[in-house]
Amino acid sequence: LHLQPVPSQPLPPDLYGPLRRNSAGLDLAMPDLRAPLEQAAAQVTVPAVPEADPARIAEAVARSRTACPGWSRAPVEQRAGMLRRAADAMEERMAPLCALLVKEAAKTWGDCVAEVREAVDFLRYYAGEAERILQPVTLPGPTGESNTLRLTARGPWVCISPWNFPLAIFTGQVAAALATGNTVLAKPAEQTPAIALEAVKLLHAAGVPPDVLQLLHGPGETVGAALVADPRIAGVVFTGSTQVAKIIQRALAAKDGPIVPLIAETGGINAMLVDSTALPEQVADAVVQSAFRSAGQRCSALRLLCVHEAIADGVIAMIQGAARELVTGDPAQWATDVGPVIDDEAFEGLQKHLRRLHAEARPLLPPGEAAPASRLIPPQAFELSDIAEVKQEIFGPVLHVVRWRGDPLQVIEAINVLGYGLTLGIQTRIDSRSLALADSAHIGNVYVNRNMIGAVVGVQPFGGEGLSGTGPKAGGPHYLYRFCAEQTVTINTTAAGGNVALLA
Ligand code: UN1
């Protein structure tokens, strides 16, 4: 039983390109794309991207500051037009971008297509959002006075993006900062600089001046740290680990200089609560998608399945059956469902965790053959006796399962205690229960009776609470406000010197 995670309302055509369905439900356009994708794959090479040294970083920040006033004073429609042109160009270059993603980030074809679509959506969505929110608002005031609230750019933003969505999240961060009139110093993940470079080239070709958007590649410990420590930057937007978000927050607080905003979207120990009325087929489908798709390398991915004991055996049996059908292998093969993990360090970390789980928990899936050379880990699941035993986010195709009985609100309480708050799945046929449980969960994105990945731009604004980040939610109507400074202008319209018109 497949519940289609498509929104029920028709979406504005300018927001959703012709290929767009849903970042998670992607197969619709694949037959047409297969030939161009294969052709692109045969030609693609991953270019080397030079690392930025300290002198280049200092110079980039200076250029970014100098470029900001001109960029921010340009009409928002002009900036939005550039983002839309970049979106069109990106859509046209679907095949080569996917081929580069498969090669550089080892994502499966389906994930790559969804990712390019998401990047395109971010560009178009933030273009429209900037046009909407950057209009001055007239506020009430006493006679003889005019009051206006305006949003203005803040200055150079540092955008630090992850390797797991190296095009979509990179483009989303950059587009949000640019649309609102800020300049950008973009620091992509060390593992995936080439796809970031492609996105930057498309934005430059669409009219964004080179000093307005600069790419600074290199390790977080040096390049990222130098950017964050610079007193001339105006804000940081970061997606990555909770640990690094805290390092950034500390560094921002410790330096001399202004107090600047941090937008952080980090990890999660994301749970799915399944009650005794849930449909097992639907649960199994949602679990397999949420836990194992993208090799579990999504911050939204399901890590902890809490299933009511009355249906646990049946649900587990179905998950075992479904997981057996998944093909783990080379991401460039069409049949592959689960590709490699990103690098050797990730592979080693996961192997260590799996060894501990084999010793302490009940394995539910055959171990399969983990292959260090190809960094492949077949989907794994383990039954634990208590939610509290899951102590950290495990970023891979590894599911933890716990049975429960009694009050589902207590399960939500135990999930809250973990301290993360990114995604939550609820599977129930008691309609009133889902909202009651969502009310008690300190969690940013709740998905009822479906999978819990693939948040769609403009439809499921994405981001978490607590250890999962600061918000506001990416791809949502409040996101761009955080990139702006607010200014009120109060004018005494009776003052000597004549009538002063409202500021435009
Ligand atoms: C992430 O993994 O960093 O909902 C974000 C999703 C994506 C967002 C994941 N749109 O799966």
Boltz pocket constraint, residues with backbone or C-beta under 6 A from the ligand:
constraints:
  - pocket:
      binder: B
      contacts: [[A, 23], [A, 162], [A, 164], [A, 165], [A, 239], [A, 266], [A, 297], [A, 298], [A, 299], [A, 300], [A, 452], [A, 453], [A, 454], [A, 455], [A, 456], [A, 462]]
      max_distance: 6.0
